[in-house]
Amino acid sequence: MSRIVVNSYLTLDGVMQAPSHPDEDRRDGFQRGGWASPFPDSVMAAAMAEGIANGEALLLGRRTYEQFASFWPDQPADNPYSEVLNNRRKYVASRTLREPLSWRNSRLLEGDAAGAVSRLKEQPGKDVVVLGSGELVEALMRRNLVDEYVLLIHPVIVGAGRRLFTDPGAFAALRLVDTKTTTTGVVIATYLPAEPADAECR
């Protein structure tokens, strides 16, 4: 079976919206885009490259797919991410996009996204890595389809914005299995779902 691995940039107060640049995602009047841009270093680059390289495919929501597809195909080959992102198989969850998709090796998931991902998990293979795609991650979490969370927690508080964990009634017990700290203060924390006995001790 394949595993679903969520890889997400977060602020200290849990916001995941628009980490890369100011105009990335202005929904709800968000004015603090680009909050992650001061923090990359070699530790983060190595961790991100390893996570993507260990995956067999990428899983993207529509908004993240369109942002990536407008940028990565035109990047030089010597960029450490270009070859992997452009050549890796990409599954896209969208109700509005239509085949054929413009970015190489991309295909739409058919029907309900969570149901399609559940079928993906049943196939033999390596990890399927989710980048960004907050609404898709929420749908997968509701169906207990996420096998691992790699959270890059940045030392910045933005006060408002779209968050990774938004359901006030949700509960998920997680187990920390690895941490790395970058030279810029980002904590890269890897979590697995807790065993049932652990989850009962809440």
Number of C-alpha atoms within 10 A of each C-alpha: 12 20 21 25 26 24 22 20 24 26 23 17 16 22 24 24 26 24 22 15 13 15 14 16 22 14 12 9 9 17 15 18 20 16 23 21 11 10 15 15 13 10 16 20 14 11 16 17 14 11 16 22 16 13 21 16 25 21 27 25 22 19 18 18 23 16 12 15 18 11 10 17 17 10 12 11 13 8 10 12 17 17 15 16 21 20 14 18 18 24 24 25 25 19 14 6 12 10 8 10 15 13 18 15 14 23 17 22 19 14 11 13 19 21 16 15 21 18 12 18 20 11 11 10 14 15 22 25 26 27 19 24 23 23 17 19 24 17 16 19 16 14 11 13 18 22 17 20 21 23 20 26 22 25 16 17 13 15 11 15 22 17 16 19 16 13 10 6 5 9 11 11 15 16 15 13 10 11 13 15 14 18 13 14 15 25 19 22 16 20 19 17 17 14 11 9 8 12 14 9 7 8
